[in-house]
Amino acid sequence: MTRVPYTLSLPEIRSTSVIFASPHSGRDYPRGFLSRSVLDERAIRSSEDAFVDLLFASATDVGAPLLAASAPRAFIDLNRSADELDPALIDGVRRGTHNPRVTSGLGVIPRVVANGRAIYRGKLTMDDARARIRDHWVPYHERLQGLMDETAALHGEAILIDCHSMPHEAIDSVGTAGTPHPQIVLGDRFGAAADPAIVDRIEAAFAGAGLRVVRNAPFAGAYTAQHYGRPSRGQHVVQVEIDRSLYMNERLVRPSGKFRAFQTLLRGVIAEIARIGIADLPLAAE
């Protein structure tokens, strides 16, 4: 049976130049993949941006599409380049120039999950790696590129919000002594992936909802921001990382009792972000 590589939710009218995407919230775990792993089903989900697609489900209500991966990040990482192959995991891959993501086991086919825990008992074949890229990575990015192109044609620009979540421990020590840790990290690759004025307005949307926001530390954006972010061409990408403790039980990988309230809070933030793409529309021909 062929697995669906993504789900695409579209609004009745695409009224904004904003697009939302969730590349790491996939939870369709192939049985064969789980049988090859040394991890139990809870541990293997530790690198999943669990439920992020549900948090941003209201995007279509405000005129924006939402693209969400189906396959989990532990199976294939859609926020990596297709050529970030790990020679320590995949037979036949030559060691190339140093890539810190690949070296740490977080290439396009991850070797580890959170805290460096190995996923597999042994190596994968090159055919296995190529099949995952063909069946999941390529369709997802073809559709994402299509959304960017369609939106630019409709609105004269495209603003991609790349939606993620981060372990609470990843930002628990961020900031100075006595300063609460951030709850939202916006990544624009230090200004290279998006117009600063757009990032300012995204930050204001989260801050206006009472959330603590920082930029580019510890997450500045990865492949998606680097590849699609071309501000000079009207293509903007901002990666959004949300502290998982705001809405889920990280140990059990379940929504917490705060999930619905936080989802409601985000509805307002999502609506504010969508308005950026409406306010910035070019003037109609007169």
C-alpha positions as CSV (number, residue, x, y, z in Angstrom):
1,M,0.0,0.0,0.0
2,T,1.4,3.4,-1.0
3,R,1.5,5.8,1.9
4,V,0.4,9.4,1.4
5,P,3.5,11.6,1.9
6,Y,1.6,14.7,3.2
7,T,-1.8,16.2,3.8
8,L,-2.7,19.6,2.3
9,S,-5.5,21.6,3.8
10,L,-6.7,24.5,1.6
11,P,-9.0,27.4,2.5
12,E,-12.0,28.2,0.3
13,I,-10.3,31.4,-0.8
14,R,-6.5,31.9,-0.6
15,S,-6.8,35.4,0.7
16,T,-3.3,35.8,2.2
17,S,0.2,35.4,0.9
18,V,1.0,33.4,4.1
19,I,1.6,29.6,3.9
20,F,1.9,27.3,7.0
21,A,3.9,24.1,6.8
22,S,4.7,21.4,9.4
23,P,7.4,19.0,8.2
24,H,8.1,17.2,11.6
25,S,4.6,16.5,13.0
26,G,4.1,13.3,10.9
27,R,3.0,10.3,12.9
28,D,2.5,7.6,10.3
29,Y,5.1,5.1,11.5
30,P,5.6,2.2,9.0
31,R,5.5,-1.1,10.7
32,G,8.7,-2.3,9.0
33,F,10.5,0.8,10.2
34,L,9.4,0.2,13.8
35,S,10.5,-3.5,13.6
36,R,14.0,-2.4,12.6
37,S,14.4,0.0,15.4
38,V,15.9,-0.7,18.8
39,L,13.7,2.0,20.3
40,D,10.2,1.5,21.8
41,E,7.3,3.4,20.2
42,R,7.4,6.2,22.8
43,A,11.2,6.8,22.6
44,I,11.1,6.9,18.8
45,R,8.6,9.7,19.0
46,S,10.9,11.9,21.0
47,S,12.1,13.8,17.9
48,E,8.6,14.3,16.5
49,D,7.1,17.8,16.6
50,A,4.0,16.1,18.0
51,F,0.6,17.7,17.4
52,V,2.0,20.9,15.7
53,D,-0.2,20.3,12.7
54,L,-3.2,20.3,15.1
55,L,-2.0,23.5,16.7
56,F,-2.0,25.3,13.3
57,A,-5.1,23.7,11.9
58,S,-7.0,27.0,12.0
59,A,-4.8,28.4,9.2
60,T,-7.4,27.5,6.6
61,D,-10.0,29.5,8.5
62,V,-8.0,32.7,7.8
63,G,-7.3,32.1,4.2
64,A,-4.0,30.2,4.4
65,P,-3.0,26.7,3.3
66,L,-1.5,24.2,5.7
67,L,0.9,21.5,4.4
68,A,1.8,18.8,6.9
69,A,4.1,15.8,6.5
70,S,2.7,12.3,7.1
71,A,5.9,10.4,7.8
72,P,7.7,11.0,11.1
73,R,10.9,12.9,11.4
74,A,12.7,9.7,12.7
75,F,11.9,8.1,9.4
76,I,12.8,11.0,7.1
77,D,13.7,14.6,7.9
78,L,12.0,17.0,5.5
79,N,13.9,19.9,6.9
80,R,17.2,18.6,5.5
81,S,18.6,18.6,2.0
82,A,18.1,15.4,0.1
83,D,21.9,15.0,-0.2
84,E,22.6,15.1,3.6
85,L,23.2,11.4,3.7
86,D,24.9,9.8,6.7
87,P,27.8,7.4,5.9
88,A,27.6,6.0,9.4
89,L,24.1,4.8,8.6
90,I,23.7,4.3,4.9
91,D,25.9,1.8,3.0
92,G,27.7,3.2,0.0
93,V,27.7,6.9,1.1
94,R,31.1,8.5,0.8
95,R,32.4,10.7,3.5
96,G,32.4,14.3,2.2
97,T,32.9,17.7,3.6
98,H,32.1,18.1,7.3
99,N,28.4,18.6,7.9
100,P,27.6,19.0,11.6
101,R,24.0,17.8,11.2
102,V,25.0,14.6,9.4
103,T,27.9,14.0,11.8
104,S,25.5,14.3,14.8
105,G,23.2,11.7,13.2
106,L,20.6,14.2,12.0
107,G,20.8,13.9,8.3
108,V,17.9,13.5,5.9
109,I,17.6,9.9,7.1
110,P,18.2,10.3,10.8
111,R,20.5,7.9,12.7
112,V,19.4,9.1,16.1
113,V,16.5,10.7,17.9
114,A,16.5,13.1,20.9
115,N,19.5,12.8,23.2
116,G,21.5,11.0,20.6
117,R,19.7,7.6,21.0
118,A,20.4,5.3,18.1
119,I,17.3,4.3,16.0
120,Y,18.6,1.2,14.2
121,R,20.4,-2.1,14.9
122,G,22.6,-1.8,11.8
123,K,23.0,0.1,8.6
124,L,20.4,0.9,5.8
125,T,20.9,0.2,2.1
126,M,21.3,3.0,-0.3
127,D,18.1,1.7,-2.1
128,D,16.2,2.1,1.2
129,A,17.4,5.7,1.6
130,R,16.6,6.6,-2.0
131,A,13.1,5.1,-1.7
132,R,12.3,7.2,1.3
133,I,13.6,10.4,-0.5
134,R,11.6,9.5,-3.6
135,D,8.4,8.6,-1.9
136,H,8.3,11.3,0.9
137,W,10.9,14.0,0.5
138,V,10.4,14.7,-3.2
139,P,6.6,14.9,-3.1
140,Y,6.6,17.1,0.0
141,H,9.0,19.6,-1.5
142,E,7.4,19.6,-4.9
143,R,4.1,20.5,-3.3
144,L,5.7,23.1,-1.0
145,Q,7.5,24.7,-4.0
146,G,4.2,24.7,-5.9
147,L,2.5,26.5,-3.0
148,M,5.2,29.1,-3.0
149,D,4.9,29.6,-6.7
150,E,1.1,29.7,-6.7
151,T,1.0,32.2,-3.8
152,A,3.6,34.4,-5.5
153,A,1.5,34.4,-8.6
154,L,-1.6,35.3,-6.7
155,H,-0.3,37.8,-4.3
156,G,3.1,39.0,-5.6
157,E,4.9,37.4,-2.6
158,A,5.0,34.3,-0.5
159,I,5.5,34.1,3.3
160,L,6.2,30.6,4.6
161,I,5.8,29.9,8.3
162,D,7.7,26.7,9.0
163,C,6.1,25.3,12.1
164,H,8.0,23.3,14.7
165,S,8.2,22.5,18.4
166,M,11.2,22.2,20.7
167,P,11.9,20.2,23.8
168,H,11.6,22.3,26.9
169,E,15.1,21.3,28.0
170,A,16.5,22.8,24.8
171,I,15.6,26.3,25.9
172,D,15.4,25.9,29.6
173,S,18.9,27.4,30.0
174,V,18.6,30.1,27.3
175,G,18.7,33.7,28.5
176,T,20.4,35.4,31.4
177,A,20.1,34.5,35.1
178,G,16.8,35.6,36.5
179,T,15.2,35.9,33.1
180,P,12.4,33.5,32.1
181,H,13.3,31.2,29.2
182,P,11.8,32.0,25.8
183,Q,8.6,30.1,24.8
184,I,8.9,30.9,21.0
185,V,12.0,31.0,18.9
186,L,11.8,32.6,15.5
187,G,14.4,31.7,13.0
188,D,15.1,33.8,9.9
189,R,18.8,32.8,9.5
190,F,19.8,36.1,11.0
191,G,17.9,38.1,8.4
192,A,18.8,36.1,5.3
193,A,15.5,34.2,5.0
194,A,12.9,36.9,5.5
195,D,12.4,40.7,5.4
196,P,13.0,42.1,8.9
197,A,9.7,44.0,8.8
198,I,7.8,40.7,8.3
199,V,9.7,39.0,11.2
200,D,8.9,42.0,13.4
201,R,5.2,41.6,12.8
202,I,5.3,37.8,13.4
203,E,7.2,38.5,16.7
204,A,4.5,41.1,17.6
205,A,1.8,38.5,17.0
206,F,3.3,36.1,19.4
207,A,4.3,38.7,22.0
208,G,0.8,40.2,21.8
209,A,-0.6,36.9,22.9
210,G,1.7,37.1,26.0
211,L,4.4,34.7,24.8
212,R,8.1,35.3,25.3
213,V,9.9,35.5,22.0
214,V,13.5,35.4,20.9
215,R,15.2,35.2,17.5
216,N,17.7,32.7,16.0
217,A,19.0,31.3,19.3
218,P,19.2,28.4,19.7
219,F,17.4,27.7,16.3
220,A,18.0,30.0,13.3
221,G,16.4,27.8,10.7
222,A,17.6,24.8,8.6
223,Y,17.1,23.6,5.1
224,T,13.6,25.0,4.5
225,A,14.6,28.5,5.5
226,Q,17.9,28.4,3.6
227,H,16.4,26.9,0.4
228,Y,13.1,28.8,0.1
229,G,14.0,32.1,1.9
230,R,14.7,34.6,-0.9
231,P,13.6,38.0,0.4
232,S,14.9,39.8,-2.7
233,R,12.5,37.7,-4.8
234,G,9.5,38.2,-2.5
235,Q,10.0,34.7,-0.9
236,H,10.1,34.9,2.9
237,V,10.6,32.0,5.4
238,V,10.3,32.2,9.2
239,Q,10.8,29.1,11.3
240,V,8.7,29.0,14.4
241,E,9.7,26.8,17.4
242,I,7.2,26.4,20.2
243,D,8.1,25.1,23.7
244,R,6.5,21.7,23.9
245,S,5.7,22.1,27.6
246,L,3.1,24.7,26.7
247,Y,0.8,22.1,25.3
248,M,1.9,18.5,25.8
249,N,3.3,16.0,28.1
250,E,6.7,15.4,26.6
251,R,7.5,12.1,28.4
252,L,4.2,10.5,27.4
253,V,4.0,12.2,24.0
254,R,0.4,13.2,24.7
255,P,-1.5,16.5,24.6
256,S,-1.6,18.0,28.1
257,G,-4.5,19.6,29.9
258,K,-3.3,22.9,28.5
259,F,-3.6,21.8,24.9
260,R,-7.0,23.2,24.0
261,A,-6.3,26.6,25.7
262,F,-3.0,27.0,23.9
263,Q,-4.6,26.0,20.6
264,T,-7.2,28.7,21.2
265,L,-4.5,31.2,22.0
266,L,-2.6,30.3,18.8
267,R,-5.8,30.8,16.7
268,G,-5.4,34.5,17.4
269,V,-1.7,34.5,16.6
270,I,-2.3,32.6,13.3
271,A,-5.0,35.2,12.3
272,E,-2.6,38.1,13.0
273,I,0.1,36.4,11.0
274,A,-2.3,35.8,8.1
275,R,-3.1,39.5,8.1
276,I,0.5,40.3,7.3
277,G,-0.1,38.7,3.9
278,I,-3.3,40.6,3.3
279,A,-1.9,44.0,4.3
280,D,1.1,43.6,2.1
281,L,-0.9,42.7,-1.0
282,P,0.1,44.7,-4.1
283,L,-2.4,47.3,-5.3
284,A,-4.9,45.9,-7.8
285,A,-4.7,47.2,-11.4
286,E,-6.7,50.4,-11.8
